[in-house]
Amino acid sequence: MTTTLVISSYKYGHLASHAIESAFAQIKQFDKILFVDDGAKDCKHLIPLYRDRVDFTIRSKNLGTVDNFNDMLNKVETDYVMFLGADNWLRSDALDLLHEQLPADIVTYDIMVTGELRNDIYKNYSNSIRTEHGDFYWKRPYQHHGSMLYNVRLAKSLGGYQHNRTSDKTDEDLNLWNKMTAANASIKYVGEGLLYYRRHKENFNKY
């Protein structure tokens, strides 16, 4: 079973190397790494460093989260995919532990919340968050998040990501999760904090 990592950036050019290096550091390697700069044009400096191992898309105009994600999903040819914000990074055994749960249509896992605005997450999810080494450990058992590992063929058959028409939030990952679970997707869970979610002032999509 093969897996693609899609690293998506918008105004995260100063942080993106951390995300890319965390992908290279995996015990089990991704079969493909795609990187997209969605119109900010602050990631071109990465191409000479990583072009031998990363497939870059540098957009001339911003597509927005949903159209950007769907365009990248359409480029994926592997069995599974994971999307990673370029301001975040993965624990080095993340893909190895996720693949141990396959086959499944979705594999979820826990998150480490770090960064200067991490208290924003705690305010809304205090019942599922504990302090750990100065950061927050966020338990997400069998729950969606933007970097869940999922079955590419199923997601494409359901139309991929879509806008949330009922609120100002995009909620593209929740909408995809809802469509997949409605289609009886099989779900497994790793009770480990595999992704470091950097909550910071440059985050343009503040929920």
C-alpha positions as CSV (number, residue, x, y, z in Angstrom):
1,M,0.0,0.0,0.0
2,T,1.5,3.3,-1.1
3,T,1.2,6.8,0.4
4,T,1.6,10.3,-0.8
5,L,2.3,13.3,1.5
6,V,0.9,16.6,0.3
7,I,2.5,19.6,2.0
8,S,0.4,22.7,1.5
9,S,1.8,26.2,2.1
10,Y,0.3,29.7,2.1
11,K,2.6,32.3,3.6
12,Y,4.5,29.6,5.4
13,G,7.7,29.7,3.3
14,H,9.8,30.5,6.4
15,L,8.6,27.3,8.1
16,A,8.2,24.9,5.3
17,S,11.7,23.3,5.5
18,H,10.7,21.9,8.9
19,A,7.7,20.1,7.4
20,I,9.7,18.7,4.5
21,E,12.6,17.5,6.7
22,S,10.1,15.7,9.0
23,A,8.8,13.8,5.9
24,F,12.4,12.8,5.0
25,A,13.0,11.6,8.5
26,Q,10.2,9.0,8.5
27,I,11.2,5.5,9.5
28,K,8.8,4.3,6.7
29,Q,9.3,6.6,3.7
30,F,6.4,8.2,1.8
31,D,6.2,6.9,-1.8
32,K,5.7,10.5,-3.1
33,I,5.9,14.0,-1.6
34,L,4.0,16.8,-3.3
35,F,4.5,20.4,-2.2
36,V,2.2,23.3,-3.1
37,D,2.6,27.0,-2.6
38,D,-0.9,28.3,-3.0
39,G,-0.1,31.7,-4.5
40,A,2.0,33.3,-1.8
41,K,5.2,32.8,-3.9
42,D,7.4,32.6,-0.8
43,C,8.6,29.0,-1.3
44,K,10.7,29.2,-4.5
45,H,13.9,29.1,-2.4
46,L,13.0,25.5,-1.5
47,I,13.1,24.1,-5.0
48,P,16.9,23.9,-5.5
49,L,17.2,22.3,-2.1
50,Y,14.6,19.6,-2.5
51,R,13.6,19.2,-6.2
52,D,15.2,15.7,-6.5
53,R,12.8,14.4,-3.8
54,V,9.8,16.7,-3.9
55,D,7.4,17.5,-6.7
56,F,6.6,21.3,-6.4
57,T,3.6,23.2,-7.5
58,I,4.0,27.0,-7.2
59,R,0.7,28.7,-8.0
60,S,0.6,32.2,-9.6
61,K,-2.7,32.9,-7.9
62,N,-4.3,31.7,-4.7
63,L,-7.0,29.0,-5.2
64,G,-8.2,28.9,-1.6
65,T,-8.1,25.9,0.6
66,V,-10.8,23.7,-1.0
67,D,-9.9,24.2,-4.7
68,N,-6.2,23.9,-3.8
69,F,-6.7,20.7,-1.9
70,N,-8.9,19.1,-4.6
71,D,-6.4,20.0,-7.3
72,M,-3.6,18.3,-5.3
73,L,-5.8,15.3,-4.5
74,N,-6.4,14.8,-8.2
75,K,-2.6,14.6,-8.7
76,V,-2.3,11.8,-6.2
77,E,-1.8,8.3,-7.7
78,T,-1.0,6.3,-4.6
79,D,-3.4,4.2,-2.4
80,Y,-3.4,6.6,0.5
81,V,-2.7,10.3,1.1
82,M,-2.0,12.6,4.0
83,F,-2.2,16.4,3.8
84,L,0.2,18.4,6.0
85,G,0.3,22.1,6.6
86,A,3.7,23.5,5.8
87,D,3.8,25.1,9.3
88,N,3.5,21.7,11.0
89,W,5.7,18.6,11.2
90,L,5.5,14.9,11.8
91,R,7.0,12.6,14.4
92,S,9.5,10.3,12.7
93,D,7.5,7.1,13.3
94,A,4.2,8.6,12.1
95,L,3.8,6.9,8.8
96,D,5.2,3.6,10.2
97,L,2.6,3.5,12.9
98,L,-0.2,4.6,10.6
99,H,0.6,1.9,8.1
100,E,0.4,-0.8,10.8
101,Q,-3.3,0.0,11.0
102,L,-3.9,-0.7,7.3
103,P,-6.1,-1.8,5.6
104,A,-8.6,0.9,6.5
105,D,-10.2,3.8,4.7
106,I,-9.2,6.3,7.4
107,V,-6.6,6.2,10.1
108,T,-6.8,8.9,12.8
109,Y,-4.3,9.8,15.5
110,D,-3.6,12.3,18.3
111,I,-2.0,15.7,17.9
112,M,0.6,17.7,19.8
113,V,-0.4,21.4,19.9
114,T,2.5,23.8,20.1
115,G,3.2,27.4,19.1
116,E,2.5,30.8,20.7
117,L,-1.3,30.5,20.3
118,R,-1.7,27.0,21.5
119,N,-4.0,28.2,24.3
120,D,-6.7,28.9,21.7
121,I,-7.1,25.2,21.1
122,Y,-7.2,24.5,24.8
123,K,-10.1,27.0,25.3
124,N,-12.4,25.0,23.0
125,Y,-11.2,21.4,23.7
126,S,-10.0,21.4,27.3
127,N,-11.8,18.1,28.0
128,S,-9.6,16.2,25.5
129,I,-6.3,18.1,26.1
130,R,-3.6,17.6,28.7
131,T,-0.3,19.4,29.2
132,E,2.8,17.5,28.1
133,H,6.4,18.8,28.1
134,G,5.2,22.4,27.9
135,D,2.8,21.7,24.9
136,F,-0.6,20.3,24.7
137,Y,-1.5,16.6,23.9
138,W,-4.8,16.6,22.1
139,K,-6.6,13.2,22.0
140,R,-8.5,12.6,18.8
141,P,-9.8,9.0,19.0
142,Y,-11.7,8.1,15.9
143,Q,-12.2,11.8,15.1
144,H,-11.4,13.8,12.0
145,H,-8.5,16.3,11.5
146,G,-6.9,17.8,8.5
147,S,-4.0,15.4,8.4
148,M,-5.8,12.1,8.7
149,L,-4.5,9.3,6.5
150,Y,-7.2,8.3,4.0
151,N,-8.1,6.1,1.0
152,V,-7.6,8.1,-2.2
153,R,-9.9,6.1,-4.4
154,L,-12.8,6.5,-1.9
155,A,-12.2,10.2,-1.4
156,K,-12.1,10.9,-5.1
157,S,-15.3,8.9,-5.7
158,L,-17.1,11.1,-3.2
159,G,-16.0,14.3,-4.8
160,G,-13.1,15.2,-2.5
161,Y,-13.1,18.3,-0.4
162,Q,-16.0,20.9,-0.4
163,H,-16.9,24.2,1.2
164,N,-19.0,24.5,4.3
165,R,-22.0,26.4,3.1
166,T,-23.5,26.9,6.6
167,S,-20.8,28.9,8.3
168,D,-17.8,31.2,7.7
169,K,-15.4,28.3,8.4
170,T,-14.1,26.3,5.5
171,D,-14.2,23.0,7.4
172,E,-13.0,21.2,4.3
173,D,-11.5,18.2,6.3
174,L,-14.7,17.8,8.4
175,N,-16.8,17.7,5.2
176,L,-14.6,15.1,3.7
177,W,-14.7,13.1,6.9
178,N,-18.5,13.3,7.0
179,K,-18.9,12.1,3.4
180,M,-16.5,9.2,4.0
181,T,-18.1,8.1,7.2
182,A,-21.6,8.3,5.6
183,A,-20.2,5.9,2.9
184,N,-19.3,3.5,5.7
185,A,-15.6,4.1,5.6
186,S,-13.6,1.8,7.9
187,I,-11.7,3.8,10.5
188,K,-8.8,2.9,12.8
189,Y,-6.9,4.9,15.4
190,V,-3.4,5.4,16.7
191,G,-3.3,6.7,20.3
192,E,-0.1,8.6,19.8
193,G,0.7,12.3,19.2
194,L,2.1,11.9,15.7
195,L,1.7,15.4,14.3
196,Y,3.0,18.7,15.8
197,Y,0.4,21.3,15.1
198,R,2.0,24.8,15.3
199,R,-0.6,27.3,16.4
200,H,0.9,30.7,15.6
201,K,0.2,34.4,14.7
202,E,0.9,33.8,11.0
203,N,-1.9,31.3,10.7
204,F,-4.3,33.1,8.3
205,N,-7.2,30.6,8.9
206,K,-8.0,31.3,12.5
207,Y,-11.0,29.3,13.8
